[in-house]
Amino acid sequence: MINTTTEALTSTSNSQVPPSSLTDSPTFVMPGQTLHAEPWSADQPLPEAFLNLPSHIYQKDSNWIPEQQAYIQQLFSTQNPFFQAGQAWLGVLPNASRLAGFYHPQQVIDGKPTAYFGFWETTEQLNANQALFEQLETWAKAQGATQLLGPINFSTFGRYRLRLSHFDTTYFPSEPWNPDYYPSLLTQLGFRPHTTYHSKFTHQLEFNAQRNEQLRSKLDQRLTPRFQLSTLDSECLHLLQDKLYPLVEHTFSHNLAYTSINPQLFKSHILQPLANRLCPYSSWLATDKKRGDVVGFVVCTPDYGPILSQGYQHQHPDRQPLTQQQLNYYQHTPLLKKPTCLIKTTGVLPSHQHRGIAAWLCLTAAHAIRQRYQGMGAALIRDDNDSAKLASLLCDGPDCETHQYGLFCKPLNPYQISPA
């Protein structure tokens, strides 16, 4: 197992690690520009050009949720357990493009040793990306990888996927966000779509309500004799943390590119931030009445994107900018003018699947959402997953909006050592 976390690795210090100068490392020269590209050592600070590029790319984008530079620096430091066995590579062309690569000997996708690319941000300059990806591919092949997959920031416990549609809307934290020219650039670089995902949104919450309430009632009658539903709030989350860890492992272990996280990090860096921002009225647990075991869960959170966005910060210069790690349901939900609730994660133990428990949980969540929110979303679903049917059940209607995302893959030719 690969014990790592990226988005889960929250900053525990307000101190900013000073960024390094591009002149501190070996460089490759392009006409008029300096290309920094090398294997990454986790005991050094990130180049300033790497950290500052997103602000340049998204400077006019009011929907953009700014990166937290101290947090990004921490991910690339020895504090990230990925570096206990994994290796990274870093490249940046100032004001043009940045790229990172990740390899772990246990990263095997479709039976092939795989390197990931991530933290990719770029202008539309094809030649800049050709230069960076060429360097990354050479490094990845030297590690033993036979394909390159991404975008994945360290692992799928962090941010991953590329946005493929709806580039003019707001987005929720953890939803992929990028300019509309990114997919075309990857295609020109030799990448092809590997796996596709989507999210669905609706604001006509009563459109499917009658049908879904009838279905929820039938599931209540069928499942209540053996199972019990109870709301999942922060207190409950802490009390059940030991039981939730194996449930999460069992639920997601067969997902594409799944990366395990050790129990201690799961509790401290996944559950704690989640406990603060989840919706305690629409998140639910399913337990076996006889055994007392947790057999399923659904986690819902408000869409905090509108109050994290760059535009919101510009409109409220008197307020301290928020970060995702600071979010608190009771403190920050009242700031949302038209709150939307996201059904973020649903899981059922394999031994209890195909009984309707997932549908029961989601329909119960939707019932609660209709009482408190103006919109609902089913978030980040793999297109070929059974949960896609649930998303349609909950959100399909005249105003349904479907955002699309994807992972891209490129085969790598075998690495060859040049003769002396």
N, C-alpha and C positions, 0 to 999 in steps of 0.2 A: 504494500500500500504506500501511496505517496502522501505523507502527512504535511499538508500545506494549506494555507488560506491566503486570499488576497484581499477581497473586499471586507473580509472578516477581521483583518488585522488592523485594528483601529489605533490611532495615535494616542499614546499615553503621555505625551509631553507637548507643551506648546512651543518648545524651542525649535527654531528652524535651522536645519543643517545647512551650512553655506554651500552653494553649488560650486562645482569645479569649473575651471576655465577650460575651454576647448584646447588650449595649448598644453594642457597637462598630460595629454595622451597622444599616441601615434595617430597620424592623420593621413588621409588620402586626398589628393588634390583633384578638383574638377575646375573647369574654366570659370574663373571669377568667384569660386566658392570653395570652402574647406569642408571636407566630409570627415566626420569623426565616426569610426566604426571599429569595434574591437570586442573580444570576449569581456564580459562584465565581472568585476571584482566587487563583492558586496561590502567591502570595508572602505569604499570611497564614496564621496558625494556625487550626485548626478550632475551632468553638465547643465549649465544655466540655459543653454539653447534648447535642450530637451524639455526642461520644465516650462519654459516660456512660450513654446510654439503654440499650444492650444489657445492661449489668449490672443495670439496673432490670427489664427484660423477663424476663431469665432467672435472676433471683436465687435461685429455688427449684428450678432445673433442674440436677440433678446431672450430666446427660449433656452439658451445654453446654460447648463448648471456648471459653474466653474470647478475646475479640479482643485484639490487641496494639495499644494506642493509638499508640505511636510509629510502628508500621508503617502504620497507617491514615493518620496524619498525613503520612507520607512519600509515600503514594500521591496525596494531594491537593496535593503540593508541586511545585515546578519540577523536582524530580529525576525526576519521571515524564515520559517522552518523549511521552506522550499530549498534553501541553499545548503541544507544538511546533506543532500544527495544530488540536487538538481544543479544545472548550469544555465547561465544566461548570457546573452549577447546584446549589445546596444549600439545603435547607429543614429546619427542626426546630421542633417544638413541645415544649418541655421536659417531660420525664416522660410524654410521650404518643406522639409519632411523629417519625421522621426520614426523609429522602428525599434522594437525589441524582439528578441527570440528566446525561447525556453526549451530546454531538453532535459528529460529525465529518463533513465534506462527502462523504466516501467511504463512509459507513455507509449502504448501500443493501440493503434486505431485500425480497425479492419484488418487485423493481423500484421500490421506494418509498424516498425518503430517510427515514431512521429515527433517532429519538432513543431512547436506552436510559434506563431507570430502574434504580437499584440502591441498595445499602446501606440498603434499606428495613427498618426495624424499628419496631414499633408495638404499642400496646395495642389493645383492641377498639373504641376510639372512632372511629366512622365519620365524624363531623363533622371531627375532626382530620385524617383522611386526605383528606377532600374538599377541605379548605382547602389542604393541601400539593400534592395532585395538580393542583388547578386552577391554582395558580401555576406548577407545572412545565410543564403543558400549554401555557400561554400563552407561556412562554419557548421551549419546543421549536418551536412553530409559528412564532415570530419568527425562529428559526434556519433555517427552511425544511423542517422535518420534517413528514411527513404521517401518521406513526403513531408510537406509543410502545410499546416492547418491553422486557420484562424479567421478573424481575430479572437484570441483568447489571452487575457491578461493573467499570466501565470497558470491559472487553472479555471475550471468551470465553477468553482466557488467564488470567483471574482467576476468581473465584467467580461462578457464575451458576446460574439455575434456582430454582424454588420446590419445596419438599417437599409432596407430596400425600397421603402415607400413612405409616403406622408412625411415629407421633409419640411413642411410648412406648419406643423402643429406643435403643441407643447409635448413634453414627454415626462414620464415618471422616473424617479431614481432607479437605476439598474437597467432601464430600457436603453437599447442601443441608440446612439445619436451620432450622426456624421453628415457631412455635405452630400448632395445627391450625386456627385461625380466619383465617389469612392468605388462603387461596384464596377463601373466602367474601367477605372484604372486597374483594378485587380484582374479583370478579364484581359486587358492589354498586357499584363505582366505574366500571363499564362495560367492563371487560377480559374477554376471552375466551381460552380456551386456544389457543395457536399451534402449539407443538411439545411432544411428550411424550417422556420418557426413563425409564429404569428401571435398577436394579441387582438382581442375584440373589445369594442367599447359601445355602450349605448346610454342614452339619456332618457329614453322612453321606457321607464322602469315598469310601467303598467302594461306594456304591450303583450308580454308573454306571462303576465302574473297569474291569470286565472288558470291557464293550462299547467303552469309549473306548481301552483299551489295544490292542484288536484294530484299531481304526481308525488309531491312531497307528502301529502296525506296518505297515499297508498304505501309509500316507503315507511312512513311512521308505523302504520299498522303491521307491516310485515317484519320490520327489524326491531321494534321496541321490545318485544318479549325477550330478546337476547342481548341487545345492545342499548347503551344509553348515550345520549348527547348532552354535553355540558359546555358552557362557554369557556373559551381559553383566554385568560387575561394574564397580566404580568406575574401575579402571585402564583397562579396555577402553573405557569411556564417554569418558574423556579422550582416549585415543589416536584414537578414531574421530569426534571431535566435528565435524570438518569434513565428514565424509561423512554424518553424521546430520542436519545442518541441512537440506540439500535434501530428504532423505527425509521429514522432518517437514513441510516446506512442501508437497511433492507430496501427501503422504498426507491432510493436513487442509485443503487450500486450498478444497475444495468443501463443507466443513461449513457449516452455518447460522451466519451472523454471524461467520465466521472472521476473525480479525485477525492480520495478519502481524507478526512480531517480527524486528528486524534481527539479523544473525548474532552481533554482539558481545554483545548482551543475552541472546540464546539460550544462548550458552556460559556467560556469567558468572552469570546469574540463573535459568536453567532447569536446565541440566545439572549445575552444581555442587551445588545442594541435593539434586537427585534422586540424584546419585551417592552421597551420604552415606546416604540412607535406603532405596534400592532393595534388594530381596532378590537377592543375587548367585547364588543357587542356582536360582531359578525364572524369572529374566529371561533372555531368549535373543535372539540375532541369527541371521538367515539371510543367507548370503552366496553369491554366484555363484562356483563353484569356478574357472571359466576366467578370468573378468574380475576377481575379487576384490572386486566391488562389494557393498555392503550392500543387500539387496533387501527386507528386512523385519525387524521386531523385535516383541518383547512385553516390556513393563515391568511388573513385579510389586513390590508393597511390602507389608509387614505393615500391618495396621490398627492404627495407633498411637493411635486415638481414646481407648481406655480410660485411657491414661496422660497424655493431654493434657486430660482432662475436669475440670470444676470439682469434681465429686465426688471424683476421685482426689486433687486438690490438698487438699481438706478432710480426706481420710483420711490424708494424709502431709504435715502442716504443717511437718515438719522438712526436707522436700526443696524445693529451689528449683523453682518452676513451670517446666515445659518449654514451649518454643515449637516450632512446626513447623520453623522454620529451624534449630533446634539438633539435630534428630533425627539419630541415627546408628544404622545397623542393628546393628552389633556391640555397641554400648553399651546400646541401649534395648530391643531385641527380648527379651532375657532378663527384662525387667520385666513382659512380657505373660503373664498366667496361662493363658489359653486362646487362643493366637495364631491369628489368621485371616490368610490371605494374599489380597490383592486383585490380580486381573488388571486393571490400571489402563488400559493403553493398548496397542493392537495396530495396527501399520501395515505395509502392503505397497505397494511402488511400483506405480503404475497399470499399468505395462508387464508386471508379474508377477502381477497379480491374477487370480482365477478359476482358479488352479492348485492350490489347496489349501494354500498356504503359511501363510495365517493360521490355519487349523485345525491344521496341523502344529505351529506355534509354540505355540498355546494348549494343545493336548493334551500337548505336551512340558512346558509349564509346570505343568499340572495333575498330571502324573506326579511332578514334583519337589515340588509342594506337598503331596501325600499323604505324602511321606516326612518332612516337617518340621512340619506344621501340623495344627491340629484343625478348622479351618474354611477355606472358600474362597469368594471372591466375584468376580463379574464386574461391573465398576463403570461406572456412568454411560453407558449405551448409549441411543442414540436408538432409539425404538420401531420405526421403519421402516428401520433400518440392517441390512445383512446380518449384522453381528456379533451381532444379537439371537438368531439361530439357534445361534451358537456358545455364547452364554451359557446357552441352554436345554440344549444338549448337555452342558455341564459341570456345571450346577447343578440341573436339574430332578430332583425326587424327592419323597418323602413329607414332608421337612422344609423344602423350598425356600421361602425368604421373598423376596418381591419388593417392593422399595421403588420408589415412583413419584414422578416429578418433572415439572415443566412450565415452559415459558415462556408468558407472557401478553402479549396485544397489544390495543391500542385505537387505532382510527382517530382522527385529529385533523381537525376542521373547518378549512378554510382560514383563515389568519390575516388579520384585517381591521383596518386602521388606522381608528380612529374619526375622523370629520370634525372639523375644527378648529371 
